[in-house]
């Protein structure tokens, strides 16, 4: 199969999405960002709109910026702060559990490896990859629904689930793009390459796309 032109794709998307970035990326670039706050924002962002996560993080960081601070909040207070993020009650419990583990096992510091992060209950591969990328500047490939869908739609890979997508991308995506791939495709997926009826007429990389699985577009 012909090698996918990732260089052209990434250069084009970087120019097209110059002012767009997902909430976790924005938080990682903000003043006072820490690995813990990046981990928290990643957990809150799951199945939640960026604007909702953003507001929840503003309220939370006014009260708690460390695992110790967060454990000082009652479950009810934490739920009220992060509402209305998706599954806010479950996420409040997860945040407290994660904070406790970080304090007890890691001395209050978020571990900087995928393997260590995955030992923490509530942290999955998507979260672990995003944290090491955004918090520690280490190469990782975070695969969410946008990355999985768009990579397959383009015809760059042919996989059935996010785990297969991560494995495939680790083989073919140049390592220099690992850290920015998720942020670019998330922004692109929200702005142009939507799940249903993507905006192909406005797509800056339509010349590279096989439109795999696309039955209707604008």
Secondary structure, 3 states (H helix, E strand, C coil): CCCCCHHHHHHHHHHHCCCCCCHHHHHHHCCCCCHHHHHHHHHHHCCCCHHHHHHHHHHHHHHCCCHHHHHCCCHHHHHHHHCCCCCHHHHHHHHHHHHHHHHHHHCCCCCCCHHHHCCCCCCCHHHHHHHHHHCCCCCCCCCCHHHHHHHHHHCCCCCCCHHHHHHHHHHHCCHHHHHHHHHHHHHHHHHCCCCCCECHHHCCCHHHCCCCCCCCEC
